[in-house]
Amino acid sequence: MPFWGWFYQYYFRVKSDGWENIPRRDSVLLVGSHNGGMAAPDMVMAMYDWFRHFGTQRPTYGLMHPYVWKMNSALAQLAEQTGAIVAHPKMAIAALESNASVLVYPGGAQDIFRPYSQKNKINLAGRKGFIKLALRQKVPIIPIISTGAHDTLIVLADFYEQAQQLHRWGMPWLLNLDPQVFPVYLGLPWGLAIGPLPNIPLPVPIRLRVCLPIWFEKYGKKAASDRDYVKACYQLVVSQMQQQLDNLIAETLI
């Protein structure tokens, strides 16, 4: 993948650590918080980094929102080269049952377009489907955190509620797709962009860290159906990811 290798080494100058935390053979569910608008460079670099360490002999698939294929097919096709597949529970289950690992970013659009003032906050948008997936498939969760990618564009604010009101008054959604967010951001190629437009990320250094596996006390369908237990597992993952992100940020400031 020489194309992505150039971005990894020269454009984003990626530094990563913690790959020894991934079990050598078993499938895992990698859970990240991504940044940097629709381009999400830390997600793509994490997928590329996986293949740098494990090659194609140990496949992993990254779940990507189906909107990307509809809004930016060229970007989607490039992401497919690093293992991106449509985000859907059946796709994730099939991948895990084939002994592959899965990379998921539950925060979706609310995560990648969160305001710049929240760039150091883990935002998984309250979505707990990945917890149920891990419990049903009996696999550990391995968090992947990053810093730097949210500086590849500057999200000033999210005006989704106002955009929703305009939509109710008759304003159509682009491509008839509810964007879930409506950011105003500074970035390439637009300068000032209004709405979740595709962006060209600025060449900012990215730091990635693969964290220790998170194991839960109970697994199986019954555990995945227990709302309180799923909520507790979700809060555990978010709190550990936030702690690890805080540590990584502190290290970069030294």
ABEGO torsion letter per residue (X at the ends): XAAAAAAAAAAAGBBBBGAAABBAABBBBBBBBBBGEAAGAAAAAAAAAAAAAAEAABBBBBBBBAAAAAABAAAAAAAAAAGBBBBBAAAAAAAAAAGBBBBBBAAEAAAAABBAAAAABBBAGGBAAAAAAAAAAGBBBBBBBBBGAAAABBBABBAAAAAAAAAAAGBBBBGGBBAGBBBBBBEOAAGBBBEBBBBBBBBBBBBBBBBBBBBBABBEAAAAABAAAAAAAAAAAAAAAAAAAAAAAAAAAX
